[in-house]
Amino acid sequence: MENFANSANFSQNHVTRYTSNDNPAKRKLIMNTPIIPLFLRPPAFKHDDMPFQGDAFERAELAKRLTGFLTRLPDGGVIAIDAPWGEGKTWFGRHWHASLLNEKYRTIYIDCFQRDYVEDPFLMIAGELVELTKLNKSKTVGSLLKTGTKLGATLLPTAAKIAVNSAGHWLLGKTDLADDLAKAISDLENDAASKLEDLISKRLSSYEDDKKTVENFKDTLEEFSKEKEEPVIIFLDELDRCRPDFAVKTVERIKHFFEVPGIVFVLLMNRKQLAAAVEGIYGSRIDSNAYLAKFVQLSLNLPKKLGAEEHSPDDNKKHCEATLSRYRLLGPSGRSDFVSDFGSIATLLKMSLRDVENGVALYSFAHPLNQSEVVAAWPIALKIHNPDLFRRVSHHEIEAHKEAGQLAKHLKSRNVANPWIFDIFIALHACGLGDFQTQLSDEANQFVNGQGRWKNPKTYMSWLFSRFDLNV
């Protein structure tokens, strides 16, 4: 993992600002104070980097197994790697793609969300395939370009739609139209009908030609795939973030035009969101999962190890620790209580890996926290999991303290790493439920008094929650 000292945003790892009045000792102290960055972008991955470097979740082994599976798809097919947003599908896809490149596979990686401005998804995929044939010096370059161009032309709109706005026509009909204006509208309608008939006639007469165009394109694509024993692998990422019409049309185009032996598609997607796109196009009465099953031969969930107990394997804890390391927020021992506390809560609240990154960013934003670092996990978890509840607790709404206290009790009952943190907040929220007129438990009272300057639980909670009242 890249630390901030090597980051493009933080080329120096010491504070260098000081005034001319600083004495040498103070100047030395300031210059040697480590910077805690407010935000760090995840390191960008390049194809020439080492694939799966920094792999904390055994994704390299998964990619190896899937690569072996590709050889068992002689007729091609579509594989879906399914996971919610923020769980590392893109990271896995890009690294698997890079490892395939290293093994001399013919492979393409397409970010569909960056390309959904294209008129038709066919052009997006076919264009990348033409580039791949050029890169591999394939003898099919010319024929694939020719057949692809012809097929692409048949898919584009052939004429602008001609229509008369019925509402506008009705309004015009209520006015005292001159005879020539009324006649013009009538001629427009007749002309539109005539043009539509001509268009339909042309499309019917070209039907057989269009069929041959599709067959010729597929034949050329199959010829390219057979130039090597290994299949051609096409990664389609971010499909579920595209416009619903573009996303649905993409999977349909794969089925209709790219279903060729030796061509394998890997869809990196959130199936739930893509199913919603299908329903958005065809209506809520359609069985969207059954519809997608027609296009996807194998759907796999991106695995994630979860375990809220203190010593159980947990990918949220791993990712929390790795992200803290990038921010240089780990203690001298290389460990942090925040890892076990926030990692456990993130698992119990079903947070994504991206949520964990946002939690570490909030933790960084809030520094310095002094002694309150040990309880930072709870307000950060509330902020990410339920921003509205966090806001209402910050305003000390009585019902919010009741809801937050119940949630804390529920999580404590599920054997989290450090239950004493929940004891503190269960007591604080109970005190808030009584409008801070009731007494804290001895343990919570001792903790608040140990924080220093806070006179009562309300002012302490107001300060603590305000430290995280930022948008990530």
N, C-alpha and C positions, 0 to 999 in steps of 0.2 A: 504494500500500500504506500502510496506517495504521501510524504508528510508535507506540512505547509512550507517548510524551508525550501523545498524543491519546486513549489508551485509557482506558476507564472504570475499569480496575483501577489505572492509574498516572496520576493527575491531575497529579502533580508530576514534574518530570524532574531533581530534585536531592535529595540526602540532606539532611534537616533535623534529624536528631537530634544533639545534642551536650550535654555536661554543663556545669554552671555554672563548672567549673574550666578549661574550654577557653580558651586565649588567642585574641585576635582573628584572628591569622594562621591558626592551626589551624582555627578555626571557619570562616573563609572557604574554606579548602581543602576541608573536609568538605562544606560546603554546595554547592560547585561540582563535586563528584565525581558523575559520571553514574551513575544506577541502571542495573544490568543486570537486567532482569526474569527471574524464574525460569521463568515460563510465560506465554504469551499465547495466548488463543483467537483463531482466525481471525476477522476482522471479519464480523459478521453482515450479510447482504445483505437490503435492503428493496426492495420493488417500485418505490418511487419514486426509488431510486438510479439512477445512470446504468448501464444494462446493459453488461456486459463491461468495466467500468472496471478497470484493472490486469490486463488480459488478456495473459498472458505466452506463451500457447501457440496463438495465432491461432484461438481458439475462436469469436470473433465471425464470422470468415469462414465457418467450418463451419456456424454457425447460419443465416447468410444463404443458403448453398447449400441447406440442408435446408428452409428456409422456402419457397424457390422450388420445391422438390420437392413440397411439400404440395399445390400447385395441380394436380398431376398425379395426384392420388388422388381422382377424383370419386366413386368408390364407397366411400370410406373405407378403413380398413385399420389395421394395427398395425405400428409401427416399433420396433425394439429398439436401444437404444444400449448396447453391451456393453463392459464394462471390469472388471478386478478391483477389489476393494475398495480404497479409498484413492487412486484415480486421478482424482478430480475429476468424477465423473458428476453428483453433486448440484449442484456449482458450475455446471457447464455447463447443466444442466436449468433451474435457477432463473433464470439469466441469459437463456437462450433464451426461457423463459416470459415474463420481464419485457419483452424486446424485442418479443414478439408482442403483449403488452398495449399497448405504445406504438404499435404499428401497427394497433390497434383490432381485433385478432382476438378471437374468443370462445374463451377458454382457461381451463383449470382445472389447478391443481397439487395433487396429493394425495400426502402422505407416508403410504404404506400401513403402515409399521411403527408409526406412531402411531395407526393406526385398526384394527389387527387384533383389537381387542377386540369389534368389531362382529359381530353374529350371522352376517351374510352379506355378502360383498363387494358384492353387488348394491345393498344399502342405502347403502353408502359412496359408490358411484359415482352412483347415481340421486339421492341427496340433494344432492350437489354440482351435478348438472345442474339440479335444480329451482332451486337458488340462482342458477345462471347465467341461467336464464330470467327470474328476478325482476330480476336486475341489468340485463339487456338489455330489460326491459319487453316481453317476448315475449307474444304472444297465446296461446301454448301453456302458460302457467304452470299454469292450473287443470287442464287435461286431462292434462298430464304428471304433476302431483301425484296426480291421481285414478288414472290407469292404473298409475303406479309404485307407489302404495300397494297397489293390488289385486294386482299381480304380486308385490310383496315379501311379501305375506301368504301367498301360495301356496308361497313358498320356505321359510318358517319352519317348524320342527317343529310338527305339528298335534296331537300327543299325546305324553305321556311314555312311554317304553318300559317295558313291564311284563315282568318276568322273574323267575325264581326261580334263585338261585345254586345251581348243581348240586352244587358241592362242599359248600356249607352243608347242602343237602338230604340229601346222602349221610351227613354227620355226624349230622344229626338222626335219620336212619333207623336209626342204630346204637344210639340211646338208647331207653329205655323210654318211648315217647311215649304220652300219654293219647289215647284214641280221638278226642276232640274236636280236639286239635291236629293229628293226622294228617288229619282231615276238612277242617280249615281250609286246610291246604296244598293238598290236592286241589282244593278249591273255587277257591283262588287261581289254580291252573294252568288250570282250566277257564274261569274268568272272563277270564284273560289271552288265551286262545285266541279266545274270543268277541269281545273288544274288538278284537283284531287283525283278525278277519274283517270286522267292521263298518267299521274304518278303511280296509281295502283296497277294500271295496265303495263307500265314499264317494269314494275317490280315483279309482276307475274311472269312476264316474258323472260326475265333474267334469272328466274328461280333456279333453273338447271345449271346455268353458268355459275351462280353463287355456290351451289353444292360442289361443283368441280373445283372452285377456288379454295374452299375449305379442305377438300381432300388433298389437293396439291400442296397446300401449306403443311398439313399434317405429315404427308409423305416426306417432304423435305426435312421437317423437324426430326422425324424418325431416322432419316438417313444421317443426320448430324449426330444423334444420340448413339448410333451404332458404330461411329468411328472409334470409340473406345469401349472397353468392357464395362467400366464404371458408369453409373447413371449420371445424368446432369441434375444438379440439385439447385432449386430456386427457392430462396427464403423470401417470404412476404411478411413484413413486420408492420405493426401499428395499424392493421386492417380495421380493427374495432374502433379506431379513433377517426376514421374517414367519414365523409358524408354517407348516410345510410344507403343511398342509391349507388354510390361508387363502390362501397364495400360489398353489397349484395351482387352487383354486376360483376365484380372481380371473381368471386367464387363461381359464378355462372360461366364466365368466359373460360376459366380453367377447364371446366367440365366439357364445354362445347368445342373448344379449339386447341387445347393443349393436352388432352388425354391421349398420350402417345407413349408406347413402350420406351423405357429408358429415361423418362422425364419425371422427376419426383419433386413435388412442392412441399415445403415445410411452412405451415402457417403459424406464426407466433401471435397468439390472440387471447383475448378474454372472451370465452365462448358466450358468456351471459350477455355481454354487450353486443356481440355480433348477432345473437338471437333476437335481441331487441331491435336491431337494424332490420332484420328480416320482417318482423312484425310491423315495423314502421312503414315498410314498402307494401306488404301484402295483407296487412290487417291483423288484428289481435286474435282472430279466430284460427289462424294458421298454426299448425304445430311446428314451431320454428326449429326445435331440436331435431325432429324427424326430417325436416327440410334440409338442414345442414348435413345430416347423416348421409344424404344422397351424394354429397360432394366430398366428404372426408372419410377415408377408409379406416384411419386409425387416429384416435384422440387420446393423448397422454397428458396427465397433470404434471406440472413441474413440481418435483418433490420438495418438501420442506419439513425439516425435523423440528418438532415443537415439544417443549417440556418445561413447565413453569417451576418445577421443583429445583432446589438449589444446585444440585450436582448433575442434573439430567441434561443430555445433549439438546441444544436449542439454537436454531439458526438466527433467531432474533438477538440472542445474547452475543453470538459470534459477530453479527453485523454491527451491533452496538459497540463492541470492543474495537473492531477494526476502524469504525468511523471515529471513535474517540482518539484512536492512535493518530489518524490523519490530522485531527485538530490539536494534537499534542496536549490532550486533556487527561491522559493517564497519569497516575501517581508514580512515585519513585519505584514502587514495586512492580510497575507495569500492569497493575490491576486497579479497578475502580468499583466501589459499591454501586455506583450508578448502573454499571453493566448488569449486575444480577437483579437489581431492583426494577429498573425500567425495562430490561429484557423480559423479565417474568410478567410484568403488567402488560407489556405489548403482546405477549403470547396469549394471555387470558382474555384480552380485549380484541384479539384477532386482527392486530395491526399488520400492515404490510412492511416489507423491508424499507420502502421509501418513507413510510411513517416513522420508522426507527431513525432514519437519517434526519428527518425533520426534528425529531426529539432531541438529537444531539446538537443540531443547529440552535434550537431554543436554549439548551443547556449552555452553549457557548455564548449566546446573546446575553444571557442573564448574569454572567460573571462580572464582578466578584460576588459570590454568595456566602463567603465565609463559612460559619458552622452549618448554615442551612443547606449546604451541598448534599448532606446525607438524606434530606427529605425532598429533594428537587423532583424525583421521579413522579410523585403523585400529581402535583399541579401540571406538569408537562403532559402526563398521560391524559388528564382531563382536557387540556387545551386541544390536543390532537384528536382524541376520540369523540369528544362532545363539546365543540367550541361554545355552543349556546349555554350549556350547563356551566362551563368554566366562567363565562361572562357573568352569569347570574350569581354564582358563588362569589366572584370578585366584588359584586355589588351588595353582597350579604343579604340576598333574598332568602327568607326563611325556608320556603319550599325547596330552594336549590340546595341549601345545607342538608335538608332531609334526604333529598335524592342522592347527593354525593355521599352522605354517610352510609346509606343503604348499599350503594355500590362498593364502598370500601369494605364493609362487612362481608359482602358476597365474595369479593376477591380474596380476602383474608381466609375465608372458609375453604378456599381451593388450594391451600398449602403453597403459598408464594414463598420466595426465598427469605425475605425479612419481614415477618408479620408485625414486628414492633412498630414499623413505619405506619401501618394501617391503624394500630392502636392510637398513635398520636393524632392522626387525622379523623378517626372515628370520634375521638374526644373533642377535637376542635370543631367539627361539624355539629356535634351534639350541643356544644356551647353556642354555636351560631343559631341553631334551631331554637334556643331559648333567648335569642336576641342578645347573647353574650352576658346574660344576667346570672347564668348558672356557673358553678365552679367546675374547673377542669379536673381530670383525674390527677393523682399525684405525679405519675410519670409524665403526662403531657405538660403539667404546670412546671415541673422541673426542667423539661426540655425548653419551653418558651423562655423561662427565666435565664437559661443558659445561653440564649442567643444574644444577650447583652442589653441593648437599649430599649427593648420593647416593654411598655408598661402593662399591656393587657393582650389577651389573645386576638382581639379584633384588629388592633393596629399591627400586630405581627402578621396575621393572615393577609391584611390589605397590602402590606409591603411585599410579602413573599409572592403573592399572585400577580402583583404589578410587575415583578421582575420578568414574568413570562408573557405579559400582555402585548405580544408582538405577533405579526403575521409572518409565517415562514413560507 
